[in-house]
């Protein structure tokens, strides 16, 4: 990872508005994916370590994707201004 990419990631984490947006996306999408894919297990109370890992991934993946999209758009906008 180049220093400028790492800097962009750090800036994203420090940007409250960006984090609010990406976390909101992750919460909505992660909840929907969890309910669709694991709703039957959750309602039956059949939750083990593997299921908890899948639930975590259901929230992590949308956050990562939306964060990378935000970072890419921001870097493109900065490049166009320069």
Secondary structure, 3 states (H helix, E strand, C coil): CCHHHHHHHHHHHHCHHHHHHHHHHHHHHHHHHHHHHHHHHHHHCCCCHHHHHHHHHHHHHHHHHHHHHHHHHHHHHHHHHC
